[in-house]
Amino acid sequence: MQPRRLKDLELIAISDIYGDILRVGGLISALEPTASENRIIVVAGDISIEKVSQKSVTDSMTMLSEACKHLFYVPGDSDPKDFEAALPNAKNLDRKNCIVQNGDIKIGLIGLGGAPNSSVRTGESLPNLWDESIPIVGEQLSTELKINVEKVMQGHPDCIILVTHSPPYGIADRSKPITLKEMAVLEDLLEELKEEPKPEAEKEPTQSSEPKRKTPTSPKHLGSRILRDFVKYYKPDMHIFGHVHKEGGKAEQDSGTRFFNVSHLSPLPYRLTGRKFLTVKLTRENITTSFNHVIMENNLPFNEFIEKYL
């Protein structure tokens, strides 16, 4: 009798969840319950945010931990640098490494939390930023990444996965910096669209006849140059990240590395683009990936669908 072969290893990747219990619950409802023993969940930062209660953050991480065998995460720029999820199957990958064996599949993971301060607006106060333009800071980050990937490589894994909050420079990182205040404004977009427009006579008079200055709209790269150089040299099989919401749900491939921006589960700041999570199926012979939508109900009225899922 041949030994029973374990199911393929499933990896679910998300980021920028901001302690949102409803969104996390929607994700879990979309997952197959019986696959949890062969599932890894990766959260690529921004697990919390200042205005969300600690209980919501704890509950959302607990829900994720109960839906998988291993829960890996890195803190994002909105998380405290010392963020820790006190859960038995959860591990903080920030500046650390880990090898996971699941049957005949072995994967190595390394991580880096936070984000470069050049990726947010000047003067914006966030708890977990670093300035990679300072030589000593850049050298320290590069050295820690190098040490961790070389430790993982010694274990000869079938697949090496880099998990960071920041994208690498030039890969799925094009956007304008977005403030939390702007996110809140964009969250109200649908409500504003529902309002009836005022008749022309009722419109408030303008304060000045001078033409308004146009806000710059050309996108810029918000990714990390240190991560770009690291990935270019070591070529991990996958790089999973978030942070730049406008590029959420985007996948790219370059020089043997697959890149995934998974900052698409949260509705902030772009509700109308939908919500997705990354699914990776791993065997020793093959890796398949897909972005899947958090949609569980059929035949919903259009307005209800928009409000619930977008």
HELIX and SHEET records of a PDB file:
HELIX    1   1 ILE A   21  SER A   29  1                                   9    
HELIX    2   2 PRO A   33  ASN A   38  5                                   6    
HELIX    3   3 GLN A   54  GLU A   66  1                                  13    
HELIX    4   4 ASN A  117  SER A  119  5                                   3    
HELIX    5   5 PRO A  135  GLN A  154  1                                  20    
HELIX    6   6 LEU A  180  GLU A  187  1                                   8    
HELIX    7   7 LEU A  189  LYS A  194  1                                   6    
HELIX    8   8 GLU A  200  GLU A  202  5                                   3    
HELIX    9   9 ARG A  225  TYR A  234  1                                  10    
HELIX   10  10 HIS A  245  GLU A  247  5                                   3    
HELIX   11  11 ARG A  271  THR A  273  5                                   3    
HELIX   12  12 PHE A  302  TYR A  309  1                                   8    
SHEET    1   A 6 ALA A  90  ASN A  92  0                                        
SHEET    2   A 6 HIS A  70  TYR A  73  1                                        
SHEET    3   A 6 ARG A  39  VAL A  43  1                                        
SHEET    4   A 6 LEU A   9  ILE A  14  1                                        
SHEET    5   A 6 LYS A 276  LEU A 282 -1                                        
SHEET    6   A 6 ILE A 287  HIS A 293 -1                                        
SHEET    1   B 6 ASN A  97  ASN A 102  0                                        
SHEET    2   B 6 ILE A 105  LEU A 112 -1                                        
SHEET    3   B 6 CYS A 159  THR A 164  1                                        
SHEET    4   B 6 MET A 238  PHE A 241  1                                        
SHEET    5   B 6 THR A 257  ASN A 261  1                                        
SHEET    6   B 6 LYS A 250  ASP A 254 -1                                        
SHEET    1   C 2 ALA A 115  PRO A 116  0                                        
SHEET    2   C 2 LEU A 129  TRP A 130  1                                        
SHEET    1   D 2 ARG A 174  SER A 175  0                                        
SHEET    2   D 2 LYS A 220  HIS A 221 -1                                        
END                                                                             
